[in-house]
Amino acid sequence: MWTRWFQKHVLSRIWLTFVVLGLSFIGFGVGSLNLFYLFNANARYLGEYGLMAVFDGGLRQLLELLLTCYLSLASYVVFKACEHRLSHWLAGH
């Protein structure tokens, strides 16, 4: 359902597609910045302190990192859709 809305309202307007492309690029960049290091630090923390780390919020932090990962992935997918639309528009397809 949201895909039809996205196609109708965003991808049908080149200027809005360009704006959303930029915003999704920023969202992907911010969301993926240092994710590897944060996952590594969280895994070491949970591995080193075990159950105490879980009670201190280590598991919640891991879930938040996973959510950030998926939000970053969603931003990337939106970026690629906008890029595809703009590429076809520029090429005259």
Secondary structure as GFF3:
##gff-version 3
##sequence-region A 1 93
A	DSSP	alpha_helix	2	6	.	.	.	ID=ss1
A	DSSP	pi_helix	7	11	.	.	.	ID=ss2
A	DSSP	alpha_helix	14	32	.	.	.	ID=ss3
A	DSSP	alpha_helix	35	49	.	.	.	ID=ss4
A	DSSP	alpha_helix	51	55	.	.	.	ID=ss5
A	DSSP	alpha_helix	58	91	.	.	.	ID=ss6
###
